[in-house]
Amino acid sequence: MEINLFGITLHLYGFILGLSAVVGLLLVEKRAKEQNISSRYVWTVAAWVLAGGLVAARLWHVITDFDLYIGQGWQVLAVWDGGMSIIGGILGGLIALVFAGKWLNTCRDVNLWQLADLAIFGLPAAQCLGRLGNYVNHELFGLPTALPWKLFIPLEYRPIGYEAEAYYHPLFAYEMVLTGLFAVGLWWYDQQVLGKEERRDQVGKGNYFLVYLAYYSIGRFFLDFLRTDRAVVSGAGLGINQIFLLVALIVVLLAAVRRKMLPGKRVAAAMVAAAGLGVLLVGVIIGALAGQQSAAPNSASKFSQKNTLSAPEFRNIQLGDALLHVEIAQTPEQITRGLSGRPNIGSDGLLFILPGREAPFFWMKDMQFNLDMVWIDQNQVVGISKNVPKPPSADTPDPEVPRVSPGRPAEMVLEIAAGDADRLGIEIGDRLSW
């Protein structure tokens, strides 16, 4: 998704990531001032951390999802299309932080643990805000579900094998809750529970840094069970990211024991945070189990809803000079099913009324005849895809099923029999009336 700002075209995904980074850094800067650390030093270190984090975030994604880039290596650079791993970002940022802490000479009195603790005052908030980028890019959603907070995903963004499923867990939102709760809790604890001198003393011990790494590792480990795109290690039953998170958790716990951290009331604070996380995770797991019945990734499930679909609605429309009696598809289930599996259209056409105004993406899964597709936006024909072929055979692999898109926004799509666009004289610019 793109936005135009003062004549400059911006990718909304990149804009959100940039905004989240700025918000996170402003929070770190605010807290650093209480430690008598200059803003100049904070932003100098931040430049190194952001550079290392961005590069590592993309590299980690490419490595763990390498099959997505086979044969199209140039896509590795298309970061505006999504694909930034927060695990890689944190790892790369830590490496850059170590470098900056050891070799930058602008503030010799600042040690590495101070930098690590201060980073936690901005990192969770930045992660929380940055996950909105996943929403606008239609990515980082989980398994199919029927829960009340289910998220509709357009067909073109659904994983292969899940095309028949319309609703999914909003996994990015779960992580927003996970990181957002920590961000709010940390600032409340630091500003309301601790006194001024105690606040100064706590930064630099590594407590905040290690607690957050443990918190996030545990939360992310369980949330990853809801992902459809886990790169699973053969024989382990766990994803690559999950194994890394377990290793990170063990390292954090060993470091915590070695540093004899969390004495006194910090034990209580950690227990409260862990309890809150436990409630969240239990809710997510119960939700996943409740929606499991709709999570079967095969085309047969596409038709398991046929008894729950409402009776088809038919309308008379005029498109240019053509008068047509068409069936209406406007619910997510009707749009998902379309004409798949039918021996014929059964009317003059099927008119899809789409839920949003983006460039739609249709495929010919389970189609038994060729189609003309008429793309309509603001009640005007803006494109015509003629003689879109059906799959060569019933067992055609999903990646080889013909796909078609107008390459521009459209609010409606009219599917008619192949050749009918020419026979009826339908042309670009024709108006639709009801």
Phi, psi and omega per residue, in radians:
M1 nan 2.416 -3.094
E2 -2.127 2.665 3.032
I3 -2.268 2.657 3.135
N4 -1.916 2.104 -3.104
L5 -2.187 1.930 -3.134
F6 0.952 0.706 3.098
G7 1.438 -0.008 3.139
I8 -1.845 2.226 3.134
T9 -1.461 2.148 -3.136
L10 -2.063 2.436 3.005
H11 -1.389 2.144 -3.037
L12 -1.043 -0.626 3.113
Y13 -1.023 -0.854 3.139
G14 -1.166 -0.635 3.109
F15 -1.083 -0.756 -3.138
I16 -1.147 -0.744 3.107
L17 -1.080 -0.746 3.115
G18 -1.118 -0.732 3.123
L19 -1.113 -0.728 3.140
S20 -1.118 -0.662 3.110
A21 -1.120 -0.741 3.137
V22 -1.118 -0.788 3.120
V23 -1.034 -0.804 3.122
G24 -1.045 -0.741 -3.114
L25 -1.209 -0.622 3.098
L26 -1.127 -0.646 3.089
L27 -1.170 -0.730 3.101
V28 -1.106 -0.752 3.140
E29 -1.054 -0.737 3.137
K30 -1.049 -0.774 -3.107
R31 -1.281 -0.563 -3.121
A32 -1.156 -0.537 -3.139
K33 -1.094 -0.545 3.101
E34 -1.208 -0.319 3.097
Q35 -1.699 0.141 -3.110
N36 1.074 0.636 3.078
I37 -1.819 2.270 -3.021
S38 -1.233 2.647 3.080
S39 -1.108 -0.611 3.140
R40 -1.060 -0.739 3.130
Y41 -1.143 -0.753 3.137
V42 -1.015 -0.830 -3.078
W43 -1.291 -0.485 3.058
T44 -1.168 -0.828 3.087
V45 -1.099 -0.703 -3.112
A46 -1.050 -0.647 3.139
A47 -1.050 -0.745 3.097
W48 -1.165 -0.765 -3.098
V49 -1.133 -0.751 3.138
L50 -1.127 -0.740 3.129
A51 -1.084 -0.855 3.126
G52 -1.120 -0.684 -3.128
G53 -1.159 -0.750 -3.120
L54 -1.139 -0.796 3.138
V55 -1.103 -0.807 -3.105
A56 -1.209 -0.592 3.111
A57 -1.078 -0.744 3.132
R58 -1.250 -0.749 -3.132
L59 -1.081 -0.733 -3.132
W60 -1.097 -0.740 3.109
H61 -1.087 -0.800 -3.111
V62 -1.118 -0.700 -3.133
I63 -1.160 -0.786 -3.081
T64 -1.382 -0.300 3.094
D65 -2.196 0.774 -3.010
F66 -1.070 -0.528 -3.106
D67 -1.098 -0.382 3.133
L68 -1.249 -0.308 -3.022
Y69 -1.974 0.067 3.093
I70 -1.143 2.169 3.124
G71 1.475 -0.086 3.100
Q72 -2.513 1.058 -3.063
G73 -1.051 -0.451 -3.130
W74 -1.108 -0.413 -3.137
Q75 -1.167 -0.281 3.097
V76 -1.012 -0.547 -3.104
L77 -1.510 -0.175 -3.065
A78 -1.445 1.133 -3.080
V79 -1.165 -0.389 -3.139
W80 -1.188 -0.275 3.092
D81 -1.519 0.076 -3.128
G82 1.712 3.140 3.127
G83 1.704 0.971 3.081
M84 -2.182 2.018 -3.101
S85 -1.482 2.152 3.131
I86 -1.173 -0.524 3.094
I87 -1.119 -0.819 3.073
G88 -1.103 -0.655 3.136
G89 -1.107 -0.772 3.123
I90 -1.137 -0.756 3.138
L91 -1.089 -0.816 3.126
G92 -1.141 -0.656 3.101
G93 -1.131 -0.660 3.115
L94 -1.139 -0.733 3.120
I95 -1.081 -0.767 3.119
A96 -1.153 -0.605 3.132
L97 -1.130 -0.726 3.100
V98 -1.078 -0.779 3.122
F99 -1.061 -0.839 -3.097
A100 -1.117 -0.723 -3.120
G101 -1.141 -0.565 -3.075
K102 -1.544 -0.581 -2.966
W103 -1.980 -0.189 3.058
L104 -1.407 2.334 -3.023
N105 -1.856 0.222 -3.066
T106 -1.370 -0.270 -3.131
C107 -2.717 1.488 -3.019
R108 -1.214 -0.357 -3.077
D109 -1.375 -0.145 -3.119
V110 -1.584 2.159 3.115
N111 -1.706 2.996 -3.036
L112 -1.113 -0.669 -3.131
W113 -1.185 -0.555 3.048
Q114 -1.103 -0.790 3.120
L115 -1.086 -0.733 -3.114
A116 -1.131 -0.771 3.125
D117 -1.133 -0.764 -3.140
L118 -1.081 -0.628 -3.139
A119 -1.028 -0.571 -3.090
I120 -1.235 -0.302 3.083
F121 -1.304 -0.234 3.117
G122 -2.116 -0.492 -3.040
L123 -1.059 -0.898 -3.119
P124 -1.051 -0.693 3.119
A125 -1.135 -0.709 3.104
A126 -1.127 -0.719 3.094
Q127 -1.083 -0.766 -3.116
C128 -1.036 -0.876 -3.140
L129 -1.180 -0.685 -3.101
G130 -1.110 -0.459 -3.137
R131 -1.150 -0.297 3.035
L132 -1.089 -0.469 3.082
G133 -1.089 -0.602 3.090
N134 -1.148 -0.586 3.125
Y135 -1.153 -0.850 -3.096
V136 -1.202 -0.392 3.118
N137 -1.637 0.016 -3.115
H138 0.963 0.896 3.141
E139 -2.378 3.017 -3.115
L140 0.962 0.780 2.950
F141 -1.788 2.814 -3.024
G142 -1.730 -2.643 3.138
L143 -1.219 2.806 3.066
P144 -1.057 2.597 -3.128
T145 -2.677 2.813 3.051
A146 -2.007 0.261 -3.104
L147 -1.171 2.732 -3.093
P148 -0.996 -0.530 -3.125
W149 -1.671 0.406 3.129
K150 -1.016 2.672 -3.077
L151 -2.026 2.190 3.089
F152 -1.346 2.264 3.121
I153 -2.030 2.144 3.105
P154 -1.013 2.645 -3.039
L155 -0.932 -0.711 -3.032
E156 -1.185 -0.262 -3.119
Y157 -1.803 -0.022 -3.093
R158 -1.381 2.534 3.126
P159 -1.145 2.658 3.071
I160 -1.057 2.254 -3.097
G161 1.747 -0.245 3.136
Y162 -2.032 0.308 -3.032
E163 -1.073 -0.483 -3.113
A164 -1.376 -0.185 -3.089
E165 -1.707 2.214 -3.053
A166 -1.669 -0.502 -3.013
Y167 -2.053 2.442 -3.045
Y168 -2.405 2.825 3.007
H169 -1.111 2.283 3.036
P170 -1.353 1.317 -3.003
L171 -1.052 -0.637 3.119
F172 -1.081 -0.600 3.141
A173 -1.233 -0.613 3.075
Y174 -1.061 -0.714 3.141
E175 -1.257 -0.528 3.036
M176 -1.066 -0.748 3.101
V177 -1.117 -0.775 -3.113
L178 -1.013 -0.878 -3.098
T179 -1.358 -0.623 -3.141
G180 -1.115 -0.711 3.112
L181 -1.072 -0.715 3.141
F182 -1.162 -0.746 -3.126
A183 -1.038 -0.830 3.132
V184 -1.128 -0.777 -3.122
G185 -1.100 -0.696 -3.129
L186 -1.146 -0.827 -3.116
W187 -1.151 -0.655 3.090
W188 -1.099 -0.810 -3.127
Y189 -1.093 -0.764 -3.078
D190 -1.217 -0.700 -3.022
Q191 -1.604 -0.474 -3.038
Q192 -1.876 -0.564 -3.071
V193 -1.574 -0.762 -3.085
L194 -1.528 2.597 3.021
G195 -1.409 2.999 -3.062
K196 -1.039 -0.836 -3.120
E197 -1.188 -0.638 3.138
E198 -1.187 -0.599 3.089
R199 -1.079 -0.767 3.140
R200 -1.110 -0.687 -3.081
D201 -1.232 -0.589 -3.067
Q202 -1.201 -0.623 3.136
V203 -1.262 2.158 -3.129
G204 2.006 -0.190 3.103
K205 -1.509 -0.263 -3.132
G206 1.539 -0.022 -3.095
N207 -1.084 -0.879 -3.109
Y208 -1.053 -0.757 -3.110
F209 -1.094 -0.859 -3.084
L210 -1.226 -0.681 3.106
V211 -1.079 -0.748 -3.126
Y212 -1.175 -0.711 3.116
L213 -1.065 -0.712 3.100
A214 -1.148 -0.798 3.136
Y215 -1.005 -0.895 -3.092
Y216 -1.195 -0.668 -3.136
S217 -1.071 -0.766 -3.137
I218 -1.158 -0.847 -3.113
G219 -1.083 -0.816 -3.107
R220 -1.180 -0.603 3.112
F221 -0.984 -0.834 -3.115
F222 -1.296 -0.664 3.128
L223 -1.091 -0.543 -3.119
D224 -1.143 -0.322 3.064
F225 -1.148 -0.339 -3.139
L226 -1.566 -0.041 -3.083
R227 -1.409 2.518 3.077
T228 -1.573 -0.248 -3.016
D229 -1.993 0.479 3.129
R230 -1.122 2.291 2.996
A231 -1.453 1.632 -2.992
V232 -1.438 2.369 3.067
V233 -1.386 2.183 -3.075
S234 -0.994 2.254 3.088
G235 1.493 -0.265 -3.105
A236 -1.655 -0.481 -3.093
G237 1.292 0.103 -3.131
L238 -2.122 2.649 3.090
G239 -1.350 2.841 3.107
I240 -1.023 -0.757 3.134
N241 -1.094 -0.681 -3.126
Q242 -1.147 -0.713 3.096
I243 -1.108 -0.738 3.099
F244 -1.072 -0.718 -3.140
L245 -1.118 -0.678 3.090
L246 -1.108 -0.762 3.103
V247 -1.087 -0.759 3.130
A248 -1.079 -0.696 3.138
L249 -1.118 -0.736 3.125
I250 -1.091 -0.761 3.123
V251 -1.084 -0.736 3.139
V252 -1.107 -0.780 -3.134
L253 -1.110 -0.706 3.096
L254 -1.111 -0.718 3.118
A255 -1.140 -0.668 3.136
A256 -1.131 -0.736 3.118
V257 -1.123 -0.753 -3.115
R258 -1.110 -0.621 -3.100
R259 -1.559 -0.028 3.133
K260 0.897 0.850 -3.058
M261 -1.501 3.061 3.102
L262 1.050 0.884 3.010
P263 -1.405 2.838 2.989
G264 0.962 -2.277 -3.003
K265 -1.206 -0.284 3.073
R266 -1.210 -0.416 3.020
V267 -1.106 -0.786 3.133
A268 -1.085 -0.735 3.134
A269 -1.095 -0.729 3.133
A270 -1.146 -0.668 3.133
M271 -1.143 -0.688 3.100
V272 -1.102 -0.772 3.123
A273 -1.091 -0.750 3.134
A274 -1.120 -0.688 3.124
A275 -1.115 -0.752 3.112
G276 -1.084 -0.728 3.094
L277 -1.101 -0.718 3.139
G278 -1.061 -0.745 3.112
V279 -1.076 -0.765 3.133
L280 -1.067 -0.821 -3.086
L281 -1.175 -0.694 3.098
V282 -1.064 -0.732 3.116
G283 -1.076 -0.735 3.135
V284 -1.142 -0.770 -3.120
I285 -1.125 -0.743 3.091
I286 -1.081 -0.715 3.108
G287 -1.090 -0.701 3.128
A288 -1.108 -0.730 3.131
L289 -1.174 -0.653 -3.137
A290 -1.145 -0.564 -3.134
G291 -1.693 0.128 -3.041
Q292 -1.112 -0.535 -3.070
Q293 -1.118 -0.369 3.127
S294 -1.741 0.209 -2.989
A295 -1.737 0.107 -3.109
A296 -1.222 2.049 -3.049
P297 -1.506 1.210 3.066
N298 -2.563 2.774 -3.038
S299 -1.179 -0.370 -3.130
A300 -1.091 -0.575 -3.118
S301 -1.169 -0.264 3.130
K302 -1.079 -0.541 -3.074
F303 -1.833 0.016 3.120
S304 -1.248 -0.231 -3.132
Q305 -1.651 0.046 -2.965
K306 -1.111 -0.488 3.140
N307 -1.399 -0.240 -3.125
T308 -1.762 -0.151 3.137
L309 -1.237 2.469 3.096
S310 -1.229 2.788 -3.132
A311 -1.048 2.450 -3.086
P312 -1.108 2.521 3.092
E313 -1.806 2.406 3.131
F314 -2.099 2.497 3.124
R315 -2.402 2.675 3.012
N316 -1.648 2.251 3.125
I317 -2.269 2.835 3.010
Q318 -2.160 2.201 -3.139
L319 -2.138 1.829 -2.997
G320 1.151 -2.126 3.098
D321 -1.698 -0.019 -3.055
A322 -1.597 2.271 3.028
L323 -1.734 2.177 -3.009
L324 -2.296 2.520 2.999
H325 -1.858 1.895 -2.974
V326 -2.118 2.697 3.009
E327 -1.522 2.525 -3.114
I328 -1.807 2.305 3.023
A329 -2.120 1.970 -3.106
Q330 -2.386 -0.304 3.048
T331 -1.421 2.724 3.114
P332 -0.959 -0.667 -3.134
E333 -1.167 -0.744 3.128
Q334 -1.154 -0.699 3.131
I335 -1.151 -0.714 3.134
T336 -1.119 -0.759 -3.070
R337 -1.298 -0.780 3.117
G338 0.954 -2.341 3.138
L339 -1.753 0.125 -3.090
S340 -1.016 2.317 3.073
G341 1.481 -0.172 -3.126
R342 -1.437 2.527 3.084
P343 -1.353 -0.359 3.115
N344 -2.751 3.020 -3.094
I345 -1.274 -0.706 3.116
G346 1.546 -0.077 3.075
S347 -2.758 -2.869 3.121
D348 -1.317 -0.303 3.140
G349 3.001 3.016 3.079
L350 -2.077 2.069 -3.104
L351 -1.784 2.017 3.105
F352 -1.560 2.187 3.007
I353 -1.794 1.865 -2.948
L354 -1.419 2.653 -3.072
P355 -1.297 -0.319 -3.106
G356 -2.491 2.998 -3.118
R357 -1.911 1.261 3.054
E358 -2.203 3.022 3.104
A359 -1.198 1.905 -3.099
P360 -1.275 2.894 -3.067
F361 -2.490 1.939 -3.106
F362 -1.970 2.633 3.047
W363 -2.297 2.912 -3.001
M364 -1.813 0.554 -3.136
K365 -0.992 2.211 3.070
D366 1.104 0.285 3.091
M367 -1.322 2.552 -3.097
Q368 -1.983 0.065 3.105
F369 -2.726 2.775 -3.135
N370 -1.341 2.793 -3.059
L371 -2.351 2.721 2.777
D372 -1.815 2.376 3.109
M373 -2.044 2.153 -3.127
V374 -1.853 2.033 -3.079
W375 -1.628 2.239 -3.010
I376 -2.190 2.292 3.085
D377 -2.377 2.263 -3.116
Q378 0.927 0.772 3.073
N379 1.082 0.518 3.106
Q380 -2.439 2.403 3.120
V381 -1.179 2.150 -3.114
V382 -2.009 -0.068 3.130
G383 -3.056 2.667 3.102
I384 -2.402 2.136 3.050
S385 -1.821 1.972 -3.008
K386 -1.720 2.498 3.042
N387 0.896 0.895 3.066
V388 -1.214 2.119 -2.983
P389 -1.352 2.587 2.991
K390 -1.273 2.878 3.094
P391 -1.061 2.568 -3.135
P392 -0.983 -0.592 -3.126
S393 -2.660 2.936 -3.105
A394 -1.155 -0.459 -3.101
D395 -1.789 0.407 3.100
T396 -1.069 2.213 3.124
P397 -1.001 2.535 -3.087
D398 -0.936 -0.723 -3.139
P399 -1.101 -0.327 -3.103
E400 -1.737 -0.013 3.109
V401 -1.221 2.278 -3.124
P402 -0.988 2.420 3.125
R403 -2.231 2.653 -3.108
V404 -2.617 2.520 3.111
S405 -2.580 2.580 3.110
P406 -1.325 -0.254 -3.125
G407 1.301 0.255 3.119
R408 -2.726 2.877 -3.116
P409 -1.092 2.551 3.080
A410 -2.634 2.461 -3.129
E411 -1.673 -0.403 -3.112
M412 -2.503 2.709 3.072
V413 -2.371 2.244 3.084
L414 -1.867 2.047 3.063
E415 -1.695 2.158 3.106
I416 -2.286 2.897 -3.119
A417 -1.066 2.545 -3.140
A418 -0.999 2.283 -3.124
G419 1.698 -0.302 -3.088
D420 -1.237 -0.469 3.120
A421 -1.085 -0.754 3.093
D422 -1.260 -0.733 -3.091
R423 -1.097 -0.659 -3.121
L424 -1.551 -0.104 3.119
G425 1.268 0.501 3.129
I426 -1.318 2.264 -3.101
E427 -2.328 2.782 3.052
I428 -1.075 2.326 -3.080
G429 1.791 -0.284 3.089
D430 -1.067 2.512 -3.136
R431 -1.663 2.555 3.060
L432 -1.766 2.281 3.048
S433 -2.339 2.683 -3.056
W434 -1.823 nan nan
